[in-house]
């Protein structure tokens, strides 16, 4: 057995075909074999292979049946499936892709093509794993900042979804908006570096304390660091610039207008709205009409005017998210208020 090798499940009712694939792949991968659909599903569930090469034309359960069952199960739906088949019709390929397959290899197989396709799809799996792991680390850093502050995990969930909704309404694509959804929780990660005596002070901060508090934006950028990843670049921009204001009166750099990164401008709006409408130990939640009036009044001052308009266009969706994720003590706060 190859130590650390990826595991492939090869499924074909013809032993000769399995032997051909074994000769092509055995030097590089751990191989499992099944000659019928039932055994294939059993091995997929119990062994969790990294990739499945699946024949279509089999007695009993066809390859299409097996693929359908794999994708219907929570345990196996994320295992990529490559069909290895004598069927070469475009309609057969289309049906396979509709069922969730990632690729087709036509019989008789070419060893070079089999090895290349397997390698490529395993690389994609690895990339997905790295993205998932990176995102988990970022989210945990965001949660670490919450433990230092009076904010709650629900605040971070709400403002992140608000940010995504505003981004989509402002015309940004789904991938960009999804990145923002996941970067937004990092906005206050720099508070990890602020002393508790300042961060949790119940009264107003004096000038020296406020100067220390403002450092959290730069500390957050330092924690995230410089990275070529668009996602981490966005997270850094959000952490550093979410307290900048459209009119240039914000901090830490005094940026104004479109010099403030778009992601940070969106998060600033989402963060303030949720802060205003949420109850905290030191304040009551504002009614929706009062909070939206302030947002409107701060258009062109604190907030990007175009984003304010986008905010009001998608306000029903924002309020739906707010109701879904609101604190237990303010369950009924959003009911009965007129929207401005």
C-alpha positions in Angstrom: 0.0 0.0 0.0 1.3 3.5 -0.9 1.7 5.6 2.3 -0.3 8.8 2.1 -1.6 8.1 -1.4 -5.0 9.2 -2.5 -7.7 6.6 -2.6 -9.6 5.8 -5.9 -12.7 3.7 -6.2 -12.9 1.9 -9.5 -16.3 0.6 -10.5 -16.9 -1.7 -13.5 -18.8 -5.0 -14.0 -16.0 -6.3 -16.3 -12.9 -7.6 -14.5 -10.8 -6.9 -17.6 -11.7 -3.2 -17.5 -10.8 -3.0 -13.8 -7.5 -4.7 -14.5 -6.7 -2.1 -17.2 -7.4 0.8 -14.8 -5.4 -1.0 -12.1 -2.3 -1.2 -14.4 -2.6 2.5 -15.2 -3.1 3.8 -11.6 -1.7 1.3 -9.1 1.7 2.8 -8.9 0.4 6.2 -7.7 -2.9 5.6 -5.8 -4.5 3.3 -3.3 -7.2 1.5 -5.3 -10.6 0.0 -4.3 -12.7 -2.1 -6.6 -16.4 -2.8 -7.1 -18.2 -4.8 -9.8 -21.7 -3.6 -9.1 -23.5 -0.6 -7.8 -24.4 -1.9 -4.4 -20.8 -2.7 -3.5 -19.7 0.7 -5.0 -22.1 2.6 -2.7 -21.0 0.5 0.3 -17.3 1.2 -0.3 -17.9 4.9 -1.1 -19.8 5.3 2.3 -17.3 3.3 4.4 -14.0 4.2 2.8 -14.6 7.8 1.6 -12.4 7.7 -1.5 -11.0 10.8 -2.9 -12.3 10.1 -6.4 -14.6 7.5 -8.1 -14.1 6.2 -11.7 -17.5 4.8 -12.6 -18.7 2.6 -15.5 -22.2 3.5 -16.8 -23.5 0.3 -18.5 -23.7 -2.2 -15.6 -26.4 -4.8 -14.8 -28.7 -4.0 -11.9 -27.8 -0.4 -10.9 -26.3 1.5 -13.8 -23.6 4.1 -13.3 -26.2 6.8 -13.6 -28.1 5.2 -10.7 -25.0 4.9 -8.6 -24.0 8.5 -9.3 -27.6 9.7 -8.4 -27.4 7.8 -5.1 -23.9 9.2 -4.3 -25.1 12.7 -4.8 -28.2 12.2 -2.7 -26.2 11.1 0.3 -24.7 13.6 2.8 -21.8 11.2 3.3 -20.8 10.8 -0.3 -22.2 13.8 -2.3 -18.8 15.7 -2.3 -16.8 12.8 -3.8 -16.0 13.6 -7.4 -17.2 11.1 -10.0 -15.6 10.5 -13.4 -17.6 8.3 -15.8 -15.5 5.8 -17.7 -17.8 4.5 -20.5 -18.1 3.3 -24.0 -21.0 5.7 -24.5 -19.8 8.7 -26.5 -23.0 10.4 -27.3 -23.3 14.1 -26.2 -26.7 13.4 -24.7 -25.1 10.7 -22.5 -22.5 13.2 -21.4 -25.0 15.8 -20.7 -27.1 13.5 -18.6 -24.0 12.5 -16.6 -23.1 16.1 -15.9 -26.7 16.8 -14.8 -26.3 13.9 -12.3 -23.2 15.5 -10.8 -20.3 13.9 -12.6 -17.2 16.0 -13.1 -15.7 14.4 -16.2 -16.0 11.6 -18.9 -13.3 9.2 -20.1 -14.2 7.2 -23.2 -13.4 3.5 -23.6 -11.1 2.1 -24.8 -9.1 4.3 -22.4 -5.8 6.0 -23.0 -3.4 5.6 -20.0 -2.1 9.2 -20.4 -5.6 10.6 -20.4 -6.7 8.6 -17.4 -3.7 9.7 -15.4 -4.1 13.3 -16.4 -7.8 13.5 -15.7 -7.4 11.8 -12.3 -4.5 14.1 -11.3 -6.4 17.3 -12.4 -9.5 16.4 -10.5 -7.6 15.5 -7.3 -5.8 18.8 -7.6 -9.2 20.6 -7.7 -10.3 18.6 -4.6 -7.1 19.7 -2.8 -7.8 23.3 -3.8 -11.3 23.1 -2.4 -9.9 21.7 0.9 -7.4 24.5 1.2 -10.0 27.2 0.5 -12.3 25.6 3.1 -9.5 25.4 5.7 -8.5 29.0 5.1 -12.0 30.2 5.5 -12.4 28.2 8.8 -9.3 29.9 10.1 -10.5 33.3 9.1 -13.9 32.7 10.8 -12.3 31.5 14.0 -10.1 34.7 14.1 -13.3 36.7 13.8 -14.9 34.8 16.7 -11.7 35.4 18.8 -12.3 39.2 18.4 -15.9 38.7 19.6 -14.7 37.3 22.9 -12.9 40.5 23.6 -15.8 42.8 23.0 -19.4 43.3 23.9 -20.5 42.2 20.4 -22.2 38.8 19.9 -21.7 36.1 17.3 -25.1 37.0 16.0 -24.0 40.5 15.2 -21.2 39.2 13.1 -23.6 36.8 11.3 -26.1 39.6 10.6 -23.7 42.3 9.4 -21.9 39.8 7.2 -25.2 38.8 5.4 -26.2 42.5 5.3 -22.9 43.2 3.5 -23.5 40.4 1.0 -27.0 41.6 0.2 -25.8 45.2 -0.3 -23.0 44.1 -2.5 -25.3 42.1 -4.8 -27.8 45.0 -4.9 -24.9 47.4 -5.8 -24.1 45.2 -8.9 -21.2 43.1 -7.6 -21.0 39.5 -8.8 -21.9 36.5 -6.7 -18.3 35.4 -6.1 -17.3 38.9 -5.0 -20.3 39.1 -2.7 -19.6 35.6 -1.3 -16.0 36.7 -0.5 -17.3 39.7 1.3 -19.8 37.6 3.3 -16.8 35.6 4.6 -14.4 38.5 4.9 -16.7 40.8 6.9 -16.4 38.8 10.2 -12.8 39.9 10.2 -13.6 43.6 10.4 -12.9 43.9 14.2 -10.2 41.2 14.5 -7.7 43.9 15.6 -9.6 44.3 18.9 -7.6 41.3 20.0 -4.8 43.7 20.5 -6.7 46.3 22.5 -6.4 46.2 26.3 -9.6 44.9 28.1 -9.6 48.0 30.3 -10.3 50.1 27.3 -12.3 47.7 25.2 -14.8 46.9 28.0 -14.8 50.4 29.7 -18.5 51.1 30.5 -18.1 54.9 30.2 -16.8 57.3 27.5 -13.2 56.9 26.5 -10.8 59.8 27.1 -8.6 61.1 24.3 -5.7 58.8 25.0 -8.0 55.8 25.3 -9.7 56.6 22.1 -6.4 56.8 20.3 -5.5 53.3 21.5 -9.0 52.1 20.5 -8.5 53.4 16.9 -5.4 51.3 16.6 -7.6 48.2 16.2 -8.0 48.9 12.5 -4.3 48.8 11.8 -3.8 45.9 14.2 -6.4 43.9 12.3 -4.6 44.6 9.0 -1.3 43.5 10.5 -2.9 40.3 11.8 -4.3 39.4 8.4 -1.1 40.5 6.7 -0.2 40.9 3.0 -1.4 38.0 0.7 -2.0 37.5 -3.0 -5.4 35.8 -2.3 -8.3 38.1 -3.4 -10.2 36.9 -0.3 -7.5 37.8 2.2 -6.8 41.1 0.4 -10.5 41.9 0.9 -10.4 40.9 4.5 -7.4 43.1 5.1 -9.1 46.1 3.4 -12.2 45.6 5.5 -10.2 45.4 8.8 -8.1 48.5 8.0 -10.7 50.7 6.4 -14.2 50.0 7.8 -14.0 53.1 10.0 -13.1 55.4 7.1 -15.9 57.8 6.1 -17.0 59.1 2.7 -16.2 62.7 3.7 -12.7 61.9 4.9 -13.4 62.3 8.6 -12.8 58.7 9.5 -9.7 56.8 10.6 -7.0 55.5 10.5 -5.9 57.1 7.2 -8.6 59.7 6.6 -9.5 58.3 3.2 -12.5 59.7 1.4 -14.8 58.8 -1.4 -13.8 56.0 -3.7 -10.3 56.0 -2.2 -11.9 53.8 0.5 -12.1 50.2 -0.8 -15.6 49.2 -1.8 -15.7 46.2 0.5 -14.9 48.5 3.5 -17.5 51.0 2.5 -20.2 48.3 2.4 -19.1 46.8 5.7 -19.2 50.2 7.3 -22.8 50.6 6.4 -23.8 47.1 7.4 -21.9 47.3 10.7 -23.4 50.6 11.7 -27.0 49.6 10.9 -26.7 46.4 12.9 -25.0 48.2 15.8 -27.8 50.8 15.9 -30.6 48.3 15.8 -29.1 45.9 18.4 -29.4 46.0 22.1 -26.1 46.2 24.1 -25.3 46.3 27.8 -24.8 50.1 27.4 -27.7 51.0 25.2 -31.2 50.1 23.9 -31.8 49.0 20.3 -32.9 51.8 18.1 -36.2 51.5 16.3 -35.8 50.7 12.6 -37.2 54.0 11.5 -34.8 55.9 13.6 -31.8 53.9 12.4 -32.7 54.2 8.7 -33.3 57.9 9.2 -29.7 58.2 10.4 -28.4 56.2 7.5 -30.2 58.5 5.1 -28.9 61.6 6.9 -25.3 60.3 6.8 -25.4 59.7 3.0 -22.4 61.6 1.6 -21.0 62.1 5.0 -20.2 58.7 6.7 -21.6 56.6 3.9 -21.2 56.2 0.1 -24.4 57.7 -1.3 -24.7 55.0 -4.0 -24.5 52.3 -1.4 -27.1 54.0 0.8 -29.5 53.9 -2.2 -28.7 50.2 -2.7 -29.2 49.7 1.1 -32.7 51.1 0.9 -33.6 49.1 -2.2 -32.7 45.8 -0.5 -33.9 46.8 3.0 -36.7 44.2 3.1 -34.1 41.5 2.6 -31.8 43.0 5.2 -34.7 43.0 7.7 -35.5 39.4 6.9 -32.0 38.4 7.8 -32.1 40.6 10.9 -35.3 38.8 12.1 -33.8 35.4 11.5 -30.7 36.1 13.5 -31.8 38.6 16.1 -31.1 38.3 19.8 -33.8 36.7 21.9 -34.3 40.0 23.9 -35.3 42.0 20.8 -37.5 39.4 19.0 -40.2 42.0 18.4 -38.2 45.1 17.9 -38.5 45.1 14.1 -42.3 44.7 14.1 -44.6 47.7 13.7 -42.1 50.3 12.5 -42.5 52.2 9.2 -39.6 52.1 6.8 -38.2 55.4 5.6 
